[in-house]
């Protein structure tokens, strides 16, 4: 299962969802797509990696 979310503003919701899924035996990959502030939980793939994969410098995506 892949969860892509804005972990700067919705970290509590994604933490809850990840816990529920893993409790039911799902493997979860959490990707941070937030741009406003620091993520509230640690993602498996951070926003810098997402920005770089899209061809943008990480600083260009932070608002």
N, C-alpha and C positions, 0 to 999 in steps of 0.2 A: 504494500500500500504506500503510495506517495502522497504526502500532505504538503501543499505549498501554501504558505500564509505569511501575513505581515506580523512577524513576531515582536515587533516594537509596540504594537497597539493591541494585538489579539493573542498575546502569549498564553494567557490563562486558559482561553478556549482551546487552543491547540495542544497545550499540555494535557488538558482533560481528555480530549479526543484521542491523543496518542496513548494515554494510559488505558483508556477503554478498549482500544483496538489491540494493544499488546496483551491486555488481560484476557482477551478472547483468542489469543494465539496468532495474531497477525504480526508480520514483520512490517515495521514502519520506517520510512525514510522521510525526515522532516527537512524541508527547504525553506529558508527565510527569504521572503520577497519584500520585506519592509524597507522603507526609505526615510522614516522620520527620526528615529532614534535607535539607541542600542536595543538589541533583542532581549526580551525578558527571560528567555530560556535558550539553551544552547542547541542550535540546529545541527543536523548532520552535514548540510551544505549551507554555507553562509551567503549573505548578500553579495559579498565581494566576488565570490566564485560565480554567482548568477550574473552579475554585471559584466565580469570579464568574458564569460561565455557568450554574452550578447554583443561583445565588441565595444563595450563602454568602460571607461575607467570607473572604479568603484565610487570615487568622490562625485562623479557626475550624476549619480542616482540618488544621493542623499539630499533631502529637502531640508 
